[in-house]
Amino acid sequence: MVTRVLGVTAFAFASLATGTVTAGPAAADPCGFYETSSDAYYNHCTSDGSRVVIQVRVALAPDYERCVAPGTTWLGSADKIQGAHYVGRTC
């Protein structure tokens, strides 16, 4: 067991030294609702070109529904938008 742990540890260090470990798609926009320090977005991740209805939660104002196309849609200021989610239908 100790030999196996040492072997796995050695492999991990060797991978780091040779540069074979790659970063994941952390720089890509996440699917669904997300915020930056100043703005709120909804990223509709799809490969079929569908447009979907989302409900947008707004601070101190009525929530609303919006039809979004594939890709990232700006929803507004992060101070005003509290969240957004897919409501289960296309548009």
Contact map, one row per residue, 1 for C-alpha under 8 A:
1111100000000000000000000000000000000000000000000000000000000000000000000000000000000000000
1111110000000000000000000000000000000000000000000000000000000000000000000000000000000000000
1111111000000000000000000000000000000000000000000000000000000000000000000000000000000000000
1111111100000000000000000000000000000000000000000000000000000000000000000000000000000000000
1111111110000000000000000000000000000000000000000000000000000000000000000000000000000000000
0111111111000000000000000000000000000000000000000000000000000000000000000000000000000000000
0011111111100000000000000000000000000000000000000000000000000000000000000000000000000000000
0001111111110000000000000000000000000000000000000000000000000000000000000000000000000000000
0000111111111000000000000000000000000000000000000000000000000000000000000000000000000000000
0000011111111100000000000000000000000000000000000000000000000000000000000000000000000000000
0000001111111110000000000000000000000000000000000000000000000000000000000000000000000000000
0000000111111111000000000000000000000000000000000000000000000000000000000000000000000000000
0000000011111111100000000000000000000000000000000000000000000000000000000000000000000000000
0000000001111111110000000000000000000000000000000000000000000000000000000000000000000000000
0000000000111111111110000000000000000000000000000000000000000000000000000000000000000000000
0000000000011111111110000000000000000000000000000000000000000000000000000000000000000000000
0000000000001111111100000000000000000000000000000000000000000000000000000000000000000000000
0000000000000111111100000000000000000000000000000000000000000000000000000000000000000000000
0000000000000011111111000000000000000000000000000000000000000000000000000000000000000000000
0000000000000011111111000000000000000000000000000000000000000000000000000000000000000000000
0000000000000011001111100000000000000000000000000000000000000000000000000000000000000000000
0000000000000000001111110000000000000000000000000000000000000000000000000000000000000000000
0000000000000000000011111100000000000000000000000000000000000000000000000000000000000000000
0000000000000000000001111100000000000000000000000000000000000000000000000000000000000000000
0000000000000000000000111111000000000000000000000000000000000000000000000000000000000000000
0000000000000000000000111111100000000000000000000000000000000000000000000000000000000000000
0000000000000000000000001111100000000000000000000000000000000000000000000000000000000000000
0000000000000000000000001111110000000000000000000000000000000000000000000000000000000000000
0000000000000000000000000111111000000000001000000000000000000000000000010000000000000000000
0000000000000000000000000001111111000000001000000000000000000000000000000000000000000000000
0000000000000000000000000000111111000000011110000000000000000000000000000000000000000000000
0000000000000000000000000000011111000000011110000000000000000000000000000000000000011100000
0000000000000000000000000000011111100001111000000000000000000000000000000000000000111000000
0000000000000000000000000000011111110001111000000000000000000000000000000000000000100000000
0000000000000000000000000000000011111111100000000000000000000000000000000000010000000000000
0000000000000000000000000000000001111111000000000000000000000000000000000000010000000000000
0000000000000000000000000000000000111110000000000000000000000000000000000000010000000000000
0000000000000000000000000000000000111111000000000000000000000000000000000000111000000000000
0000000000000000000000000000000000111111100000000000000000000000000000000111111000000000000
0000000000000000000000000000000011110111110000000000000000000000000000000111110010100000000
0000000000000000000000000000000011100011111000000000000000000000000000011111000000000000000
0000000000000000000000000000001111000001111100000000000000000000000000011110000000010000000
0000000000000000000000000000111111000000111110000000000000000000000001111000000000000000000
0000000000000000000000000000001100000000011111000001000000000000000111110000000000000000000
0000000000000000000000000000001100000000001111100000000000000000000001100000000000000000000
0000000000000000000000000000000000000000000111111100000000000000000001100000000000000000000
0000000000000000000000000000000000000000000011111000000000000000000000000000000000000000000
0000000000000000000000000000000000000000000001111100000000000000000000000000000000000000000
0000000000000000000000000000000000000000000001111110000000000000000011000000000000000000000
0000000000000000000000000000000000000000000001011111000000000000000011000000000000000000010
0000000000000000000000000000000000000000000000001111100000000000001111000000000000000000011
0000000000000000000000000000000000000000000100000111110000000000001110000000000000000101111
0000000000000000000000000000000000000000000000000011111000000000111100000000000000000111111
0000000000000000000000000000000000000000000000000001111100000000111100000000000000011110000
0000000000000000000000000000000000000000000000000000111110000011110000000000000000011110000
0000000000000000000000000000000000000000000000000000011111000011110000000000000011111000000
0000000000000000000000000000000000000000000000000000001111100111000000000000000011110000000
0000000000000000000000000000000000000000000000000000000111111111000000000000000111100000000
0000000000000000000000000000000000000000000000000000000011111100000000000000001111000000000
0000000000000000000000000000000000000000000000000000000001111100000000000000000100000000000
0000000000000000000000000000000000000000000000000000000001111110000000000000000000000000000
0000000000000000000000000000000000000000000000000000000011111111000000000000000000000000000
0000000000000000000000000000000000000000000000000000001111001111100000000000000000000000000
0000000000000000000000000000000000000000000000000000001111000111110000000000000000000000000
0000000000000000000000000000000000000000000000000000111100000011111000000000000000000000000
0000000000000000000000000000000000000000000000000000111100000001111100000000000000000000000
0000000000000000000000000000000000000000000000000011110000000000111110000000000000000000011
0000000000000000000000000000000000000000000100000011110000000000011111001000000000000000000
0000000000000000000000000000000000000000000100001111000000000000001111101000000000000000000
0000000000000000000000000000000000000000001111001110000000000000000111110000000000000000000
0000000000000000000000000000000000000000001111000000000000000000000011111000000000000000000
0000000000000000000000000000100000000000111100000000000000000000000001111100000000000000000
0000000000000000000000000000000000000000111000000000000000000000000110111110000000000000000
0000000000000000000000000000000000000011110000000000000000000000000000011111000000000000000
0000000000000000000000000000000000000011110000000000000000000000000000001111100010000000000
0000000000000000000000000000000000000011100000000000000000000000000000000111110110000000000
0000000000000000000000000000000000000111000000000000000000000000000000000011111110000000000
0000000000000000000000000000000000111111000000000000000000000000000000000001111111000000000
0000000000000000000000000000000000000110000000000000000000100000000000000000111111000000000
0000000000000000000000000000000000000000000000000000000001110000000000000001111111000000000
0000000000000000000000000000000000000001000000000000000111100000000000000011111111100000000
0000000000000000000000000000000000000000000000000000000111100000000000000000011111110000000
0000000000000000000000000000000011000001000000000000000111000000000000000000000011111000000
0000000000000000000000000000000110000000010000000000011110000000000000000000000001111100000
0000000000000000000000000000000110000000000000000000011100000000000000000000000000111110000
0000000000000000000000000000000100000000000000000001111000000000000000000000000000011111100
0000000000000000000000000000000000000000000000000000111000000000000000000000000000001111100
0000000000000000000000000000000000000000000000000001100000000000000000000000000000000111110
0000000000000000000000000000000000000000000000000001100000000000000000000000000000000111111
0000000000000000000000000000000000000000000000000111100000000000001000000000000000000001111
0000000000000000000000000000000000000000000000000011100000000000001000000000000000000000111
